[in-house]
Amino acid sequence: MAPVNLRGSLLAMLVVTQLFLPLHTLPVQADTDTEQGGQAQSAEQAQPAADGDEGLASYYAKRYKGRRTTSGARYNPGKMTAAHSSLPFGTKVKVISLVNGREVVVTVNDRCKPRKKPFIDLSRAAARKLGFLGKGTTRVKIIAMTEDDAG
C-alpha cells in the first residue's frame, strides 16, 4: 500500500474549493441585490442623472489639510472641491441641500469609497456654504453639470 501524501491532498482540496467557491456564491450575490426592491445600484449606475440623485454629503476632517488627493492635487479646505466614487476628475457638480435649499458648485478632485446610495465628500468651505459644517452629514441632491451648465 502506497503512503498517502497528506500535504498534496490538502493542496488539491484547497484548489478545488477555491475554484468552485466563486461559482457557488454568484447566484446568492445576485439575489441579495434584487431582494432590496431593486434599489441596489452598481458603481456605474450610481452616477447622478441629469436631474440629479438624492444622497448624503459629509465633509473632510481638518487632518486632511495639505494631503494629496487621488487626482494628485493637495487638499485645500478653503476651495470648493469634492470626492465622489465614480464621477471623473474635473467634473463640476451642483450640490443642493435638501434641508435648507442652499447650493454650491464643486469640482471633483478625489475619490471616496463606493456606496449603495449616492454620496459626496465635500471640502469644509462647501460644507460651510451649505450650512452643515459641524453637523457631520446632511441630505443633498447631487447634479453633475455639463460644460454648458458650468460655463
ABEGO torsion letter per residue (X at the ends): XBBBBAAAAAAAAAAAAAAAAAAAAAAAAAAAAAAAGGABBBAAAABBBAAEBBBBBBBBBAAABGBBBAAGBBBBAABBBBBBAABBBGBBBBBBBAAAGBBBBBBBABBBBBBABBBBBBBAAAAAAAGABGAGBBBBBBBBBBAAAAX
